[in-house]
Amino acid sequence: MEESWLQRYKEAGLYTYAGLYAPLLQRLPDDIPTLVKLVKFQTIHRVSLWRSSRTRDGGEDSLAKKVPFDRLRCEDDLFPTATAMLAEIYRRNSQGFILDRPIEEKLIITCRSTSVLLASILKSKGIACRVRAGYAAYLAGPYEEVAWDHWIVECYNSQTNQWVGLDASPVVNEEKIETSNLPSGGFISAPKAWLDIRKEGRRPPSYYKNTCGITGWRPAMWTLFYDLHSLIGNSEMLYTQVPNYVFGFKFVPSEEQLAELDELATLMLDPDSNYTTLRALWDNTPKFRTLSGGLITPDDHIPESGKSAGGGGGSSGGDDGGDKKRKKGADGDDDEKSGEKQKEKHSAKKARTEQTVSLEEEDKSGGGEGSCKECE
């Protein structure tokens, strides 16, 4: 891999930037398995807390019993960046990263956040790494034929010129999987999962499932964009965010849009060989990068040259972008052309909604382990 590309993976992004905490992270051990374990021991996964909360009135060994009642929730929204997590880690215990951190002082976060935290440490030490979004079959229960959505870190080994998978999530059973050197095929990348769903005869769509039990092309599409933003943009987008042009459950992709995503996923299967092409797509395709979600709604985006800020080639999702609040022209007149364009957009949207897509729609009956922000 070219040195200039590796250098980019050594640089911190919006979410992995350690700020003034970098010197403290640089003093942590250099041994990567130890770093994976240190991150793991500072956190509790939201699923573990959810499971334990079922027995809150049980014995004192119950995990939820030891967590203060006002913190019995996922804290991803409170600490979306590495600096926020680091500040809270040191606020709760000035010793910082310790292997015997009391349960009541741990962060309650998901695999996305533990991966961001681990990547922040590695980047602070000048180690090339990247966060990846995808699916993990090793998270399935003993009788489950499923791969749950998951995030990991890939660390570059300069001696072997290979990327090594690291999993710092506390929900992973270390007796079942080597978390500091994930086996080939243990983690399934988002582009592979997307293409598996798209191509008949591979995995059934029900095999890939997100945290709240939804399967099929839609959550796989979300995960594909999570991975793209981490892989090329060095920006680990939040669960609540998706590109504006695919925003909302009413979004139904056209065949042209599906083909575009297929091409993107094919390139992402080998991101090192295709880095230049992927980088060009990233730089020249605004709709892949203009995000909506949380407090940012489609109406917040400023249209550019009469087009949605999400870029060409598709609607802004289920909420019509900013079209519902289309303002008058600069001269204050509602000309006839504007009205005609509105009718055309309405007809196009209706056609997109009615068209069928050669994908199996998601199954909402799964239930999963609680709920996730993606599906709210």
C-alpha positions as CSV (number, residue, x, y, z in Angstrom):
1,M,0.0,0.0,0.0
2,E,1.3,3.4,-0.9
3,E,2.9,5.4,2.0
4,S,0.7,8.5,1.3
5,W,-2.4,6.4,1.8
6,L,-1.1,4.8,5.0
7,Q,-0.2,8.3,6.3
8,R,-3.9,9.2,5.9
9,Y,-4.9,6.3,8.1
10,K,-2.4,7.5,10.7
11,E,-4.2,10.8,10.9
12,A,-7.1,11.4,13.2
13,G,-10.5,12.4,11.9
14,L,-13.5,14.2,13.4
15,Y,-14.4,11.3,15.7
16,T,-11.0,9.8,16.4
17,Y,-9.1,13.0,17.3
18,A,-7.7,12.7,20.8
19,G,-6.9,16.4,21.3
20,L,-5.2,17.2,24.6
21,Y,-5.5,13.6,25.7
22,A,-3.0,12.4,23.0
23,P,0.0,12.6,25.3
24,L,-1.8,10.4,27.8
25,L,-2.6,7.8,25.2
26,Q,1.0,7.8,23.9
27,R,2.1,6.7,27.4
28,L,-0.2,3.6,27.2
29,P,1.5,0.2,26.4
30,D,2.5,-0.3,22.8
31,D,1.4,-3.9,22.8
32,I,-1.7,-4.0,20.6
33,P,-3.4,-7.0,22.4
34,T,-3.0,-5.1,25.7
35,L,-4.6,-2.0,24.1
36,V,-7.6,-4.0,22.9
37,K,-8.0,-5.4,26.4
38,L,-7.7,-1.9,28.0
39,V,-10.5,-0.5,25.8
40,K,-12.6,-3.5,26.5
41,F,-12.2,-3.1,30.3
42,Q,-13.4,0.5,30.3
43,T,-16.7,-0.2,28.7
44,I,-20.0,-2.1,28.9
45,H,-21.9,-3.0,25.8
46,R,-25.5,-1.8,25.7
47,V,-26.7,-5.3,24.9
48,S,-25.0,-6.7,28.0
49,L,-26.7,-4.1,30.1
50,W,-30.1,-4.7,28.4
51,R,-29.9,-8.4,29.1
52,S,-28.8,-7.8,32.7
53,S,-31.6,-5.3,33.3
54,R,-34.1,-8.2,33.0
55,T,-32.7,-9.4,36.3
56,R,-32.2,-6.1,38.0
57,D,-34.1,-7.3,41.1
58,G,-32.0,-10.4,41.2
59,G,-28.6,-11.0,42.9
60,E,-25.9,-8.5,43.6
61,D,-23.9,-9.9,40.7
62,S,-26.4,-8.5,38.2
63,L,-24.6,-6.1,35.9
64,A,-27.5,-3.7,35.9
65,K,-27.7,-3.8,39.7
66,K,-24.2,-2.2,39.9
67,V,-24.9,0.6,37.4
68,P,-26.4,3.8,38.9
69,F,-30.1,3.9,37.9
70,D,-29.7,7.2,36.0
71,R,-27.1,5.6,33.7
72,L,-29.1,2.5,32.7
73,R,-29.0,3.5,29.1
74,C,-26.7,3.6,26.0
75,E,-24.3,6.5,26.2
76,D,-23.3,6.7,22.6
77,D,-25.3,9.9,22.1
78,L,-23.5,11.5,25.1
79,F,-20.0,10.6,23.9
80,P,-19.9,10.5,20.1
81,T,-16.2,11.4,19.8
82,A,-13.0,10.0,21.2
83,T,-12.4,13.2,23.1
84,A,-15.8,13.0,24.7
85,M,-15.2,9.4,25.7
86,L,-11.7,10.1,27.0
87,A,-12.9,13.1,29.1
88,E,-15.6,10.9,30.7
89,I,-13.2,8.0,31.3
90,Y,-10.8,10.3,33.2
91,R,-13.6,12.2,34.9
92,R,-15.0,9.0,36.4
93,N,-11.6,7.7,37.4
94,S,-8.5,9.9,37.1
95,Q,-6.3,6.7,36.7
96,G,-7.7,6.5,33.2
97,F,-7.2,3.2,31.4
98,I,-7.1,0.5,34.1
99,L,-7.9,-3.2,34.0
100,D,-9.9,-3.2,37.2
101,R,-12.2,-0.3,36.5
102,P,-15.3,-0.6,38.6
103,I,-18.5,-1.4,36.8
104,E,-20.2,1.8,37.9
105,E,-17.4,3.8,36.3
106,K,-17.5,2.2,32.9
107,L,-18.9,3.7,29.7
108,I,-22.0,2.1,28.4
109,I,-21.4,2.2,24.6
110,T,-21.6,0.1,21.4
111,C,-19.1,-1.4,19.1
112,R,-18.9,1.7,17.0
113,S,-17.8,3.7,20.0
114,T,-15.3,1.2,21.3
115,S,-13.8,1.0,17.8
116,V,-13.5,4.8,17.6
117,L,-11.8,4.8,21.0
118,L,-9.3,2.1,20.0
119,A,-8.5,3.8,16.7
120,S,-7.9,7.1,18.6
121,I,-5.3,5.4,20.8
122,L,-3.6,3.7,17.8
123,K,-3.5,6.9,15.7
124,S,-2.1,8.9,18.7
125,K,0.8,6.4,18.7
126,G,1.3,6.9,14.9
127,I,-0.1,3.5,14.0
128,A,-2.1,3.3,10.7
129,C,-5.6,2.0,11.4
130,R,-9.1,2.3,10.1
131,V,-12.6,1.6,11.5
132,R,-14.7,-0.8,9.5
133,A,-18.5,-1.4,9.6
134,G,-19.9,-4.8,8.7
135,Y,-21.2,-8.0,10.3
136,A,-19.9,-10.6,12.6
137,A,-21.0,-14.2,12.6
138,Y,-19.1,-14.8,15.8
139,L,-21.6,-12.7,17.7
140,A,-24.4,-15.2,16.9
141,G,-25.8,-17.4,19.6
142,P,-25.3,-21.2,19.6
143,Y,-28.5,-21.9,17.6
144,E,-28.5,-18.8,15.4
145,E,-27.7,-18.7,11.7
146,V,-27.1,-15.0,11.5
147,A,-24.4,-12.3,11.4
148,W,-25.1,-9.3,13.5
149,D,-24.1,-5.8,12.4
150,H,-20.8,-4.8,14.0
151,W,-17.8,-2.5,13.9
152,I,-14.1,-3.3,14.3
153,V,-10.7,-1.7,13.8
154,E,-8.2,-2.8,11.1
155,C,-4.5,-2.1,12.1
156,Y,-1.8,-2.2,9.5
157,N,1.1,-4.6,10.1
158,S,4.0,-3.1,8.2
159,Q,6.1,-6.3,8.5
160,T,3.5,-8.5,6.7
161,N,1.9,-5.6,4.7
162,Q,-1.5,-6.8,5.9
163,W,-4.4,-5.4,7.8
164,V,-5.2,-7.1,11.1
165,G,-8.7,-7.1,12.5
166,L,-9.1,-6.0,16.1
167,D,-12.3,-6.2,18.1
168,A,-12.4,-4.2,21.4
169,S,-16.1,-4.7,22.0
170,P,-16.8,-6.1,25.5
171,V,-19.7,-8.2,24.2
172,V,-17.3,-10.5,22.3
173,N,-16.3,-13.8,23.9
174,E,-12.5,-13.9,23.9
175,E,-12.6,-17.7,24.4
176,K,-14.5,-17.9,21.1
177,I,-12.5,-15.5,19.0
178,E,-9.0,-14.0,19.0
179,T,-9.9,-10.3,19.4
180,S,-6.4,-9.0,18.6
181,N,-6.1,-10.9,15.4
182,L,-9.5,-11.7,13.9
183,P,-9.5,-14.8,11.7
184,S,-10.2,-14.4,8.0
185,G,-13.9,-14.5,7.4
186,G,-14.8,-13.9,11.0
187,F,-15.8,-10.3,10.2
188,I,-17.8,-9.8,7.1
189,S,-17.3,-6.4,5.5
190,A,-20.3,-4.2,4.6
191,P,-19.6,-4.4,0.8
192,K,-19.5,-8.2,0.9
193,A,-22.8,-8.3,2.8
194,W,-24.4,-5.9,0.4
195,L,-23.3,-8.0,-2.6
196,D,-24.4,-11.2,-0.9
197,I,-27.9,-9.8,-0.6
198,R,-27.9,-8.4,-4.1
199,K,-26.7,-11.6,-5.8
200,E,-28.9,-14.6,-5.8
201,G,-27.5,-17.9,-4.5
202,R,-25.2,-16.3,-1.9
203,R,-26.5,-15.6,1.6
204,P,-30.2,-15.1,2.2
205,P,-31.1,-11.5,3.2
206,S,-32.2,-12.7,6.6
207,Y,-28.7,-13.8,7.4
208,Y,-27.5,-10.2,7.9
209,K,-29.3,-8.5,10.8
210,N,-29.0,-5.2,12.6
211,T,-29.3,-4.8,16.4
212,C,-33.1,-4.4,16.4
213,G,-33.6,-7.4,14.2
214,I,-34.2,-5.8,10.8
215,T,-32.8,-7.7,7.9
216,G,-32.6,-7.2,4.1
217,W,-31.2,-4.5,1.8
218,R,-32.0,-1.4,3.8
219,P,-29.9,-1.9,6.9
220,A,-27.2,-3.4,4.6
221,M,-27.3,-0.1,2.7
222,W,-26.9,1.9,5.9
223,T,-23.9,-0.3,6.9
224,L,-22.3,0.2,3.5
225,F,-22.3,3.9,4.0
226,Y,-21.0,3.6,7.5
227,D,-18.1,1.7,6.1
228,L,-17.5,4.1,3.2
229,H,-17.3,7.1,5.5
230,S,-14.9,5.3,7.9
231,L,-12.8,3.7,5.1
232,I,-12.4,6.7,2.8
233,G,-13.7,9.7,4.7
234,N,-11.9,8.9,8.0
235,S,-15.2,9.8,9.6
236,E,-17.1,7.2,11.6
237,M,-20.7,8.6,11.1
238,L,-23.2,8.1,13.8
239,Y,-25.9,5.4,13.8
240,T,-28.5,8.2,13.4
241,Q,-27.1,9.4,10.2
242,V,-27.4,8.3,6.6
243,P,-26.8,10.1,3.3
244,N,-29.7,12.6,2.7
245,Y,-30.7,11.0,-0.7
246,V,-31.5,7.7,1.0
247,F,-33.0,9.1,4.1
248,G,-36.2,7.6,5.5
249,F,-38.0,4.3,5.3
250,K,-40.0,5.5,2.4
251,F,-36.9,5.6,0.2
252,V,-37.0,3.0,-2.6
253,P,-33.9,2.9,-4.8
254,S,-34.2,2.8,-8.6
255,E,-32.4,0.2,-10.6
256,E,-29.9,2.9,-11.6
257,Q,-29.2,3.7,-7.9
258,L,-28.9,0.0,-7.1
259,A,-26.4,-0.5,-9.8
260,E,-24.5,2.5,-8.5
261,L,-24.4,0.9,-5.0
262,D,-23.3,-2.4,-6.5
263,E,-20.4,-0.7,-8.2
264,L,-19.4,1.1,-5.0
265,A,-19.5,-2.1,-3.0
266,T,-17.4,-4.0,-5.6
267,L,-14.7,-1.3,-5.4
268,M,-14.9,-1.4,-1.6
269,L,-14.2,-5.2,-1.5
270,D,-10.6,-4.3,-2.3
271,P,-10.1,-0.8,-0.9
272,D,-6.3,-0.8,-1.1
273,S,-6.2,-1.7,-4.8
274,N,-9.1,0.7,-5.6
275,Y,-8.2,3.5,-3.2
276,T,-7.6,6.1,-5.9
277,T,-11.0,5.3,-7.6
278,L,-12.8,5.3,-4.2
279,R,-11.1,8.6,-3.2
280,A,-12.3,10.2,-6.5
281,L,-15.8,9.0,-5.9
282,W,-15.7,10.4,-2.4
283,D,-14.4,13.8,-3.6
284,N,-16.8,14.1,-6.5
285,T,-20.1,12.5,-5.3
286,P,-21.7,14.9,-2.8
287,K,-24.8,12.8,-2.3
288,F,-22.7,10.1,-0.6
289,R,-21.4,12.6,1.9
290,T,-24.4,14.9,2.7
291,L,-25.9,13.4,5.8
292,S,-29.3,13.6,7.5
293,G,-30.3,12.2,10.8
294,G,-30.8,13.3,14.4
295,L,-31.3,17.1,14.6
296,I,-30.3,17.4,10.9
297,T,-33.3,16.9,8.7
298,P,-33.5,16.9,4.9
299,D,-35.0,20.4,5.1
300,D,-31.8,21.7,6.7
301,H,-29.8,21.2,3.5
302,I,-29.4,24.2,1.2
303,P,-30.3,23.3,-2.4
304,E,-27.5,23.9,-4.9
305,S,-28.4,25.0,-8.4
306,G,-32.0,23.8,-8.0
307,K,-30.9,20.3,-6.9
308,S,-31.0,18.6,-3.5
309,A,-27.8,19.0,-1.5
310,G,-27.6,15.3,-1.5
311,G,-26.5,15.3,-5.1
312,G,-28.2,14.1,-8.3
313,G,-29.6,10.7,-9.1
314,G,-32.3,10.3,-6.5
315,S,-34.8,11.6,-4.1
316,S,-33.8,12.8,-0.7
317,G,-35.7,9.9,0.9
318,G,-39.1,9.8,2.5
319,D,-39.3,13.5,3.3
320,D,-38.8,15.1,-0.2
321,G,-35.7,16.9,0.9
322,G,-36.5,20.6,1.1
323,D,-39.1,20.4,-1.7
324,K,-42.0,20.7,0.7
325,K,-40.7,24.1,1.8
326,R,-39.8,25.4,-1.6
327,K,-39.5,29.1,-1.4
328,K,-40.4,31.7,-4.0
329,G,-37.8,32.7,-6.5
330,A,-35.4,35.6,-6.0
331,D,-37.8,38.0,-7.8
332,G,-40.6,37.0,-5.4
333,D,-42.7,35.5,-8.2
334,D,-44.1,31.9,-8.4
335,D,-43.5,31.3,-12.1
336,E,-45.3,28.6,-14.0
337,K,-42.1,26.7,-14.6
338,S,-41.6,26.2,-10.8
339,G,-45.1,24.7,-10.6
340,E,-44.4,22.4,-13.5
341,K,-41.2,21.2,-11.9
342,Q,-43.0,20.5,-8.7
343,K,-45.5,18.4,-10.6
344,E,-42.7,16.5,-12.3
345,K,-41.0,15.8,-9.0
346,H,-44.3,14.6,-7.5
347,S,-44.9,12.2,-10.4
348,A,-41.3,11.0,-10.3
349,K,-41.5,10.3,-6.6
350,K,-44.8,8.5,-7.0
351,A,-43.3,6.3,-9.7
352,R,-40.3,5.5,-7.5
353,T,-42.5,4.6,-4.6
354,E,-44.6,2.2,-6.7
355,Q,-41.8,0.5,-8.5
356,T,-40.6,-2.9,-7.3
357,V,-37.0,-3.6,-6.3
358,S,-35.3,-6.9,-7.0
359,L,-34.4,-7.3,-3.3
360,E,-36.2,-8.9,-0.4
361,E,-37.6,-6.2,1.8
362,E,-36.6,-6.2,5.5
363,D,-38.3,-8.3,8.0
364,K,-39.4,-6.2,11.0
365,S,-40.5,-9.1,13.1
366,G,-37.0,-10.0,14.4
367,G,-37.1,-8.0,17.6
368,G,-33.4,-8.4,18.2
369,E,-31.7,-7.1,21.4
370,G,-33.7,-4.0,22.2
371,S,-33.8,-1.1,19.8
372,C,-31.3,0.9,17.8
373,K,-31.1,4.5,16.7
374,E,-31.0,3.5,13.0
375,C,-34.6,2.3,13.1
376,E,-36.2,5.1,15.1
